[in-house]
Amino acid sequence: MTTRVSNNQQLRSIEMAERLDAHRSAMYRAVQKGGPAAYAVRQDRIERTWP
């Protein structure tokens, strides 16, 4: 199981969608590594936050 989280709850919906779209390939690669895991979707990258 892999979970994505945003690191800024003040983002507008369009900004969240843009981040998710911009980092789609990185998220797919993270899922392929297996889980469980949680990732923060930063402006310029995704970052594993757990475990």
Buried (B, 14 or more C-beta within 10 A) or exposed (E): EBEBEBBEEEBEEEEBEEBBEBBEEBBEEBBEEEEEBBBBBEEEEBEEEEE
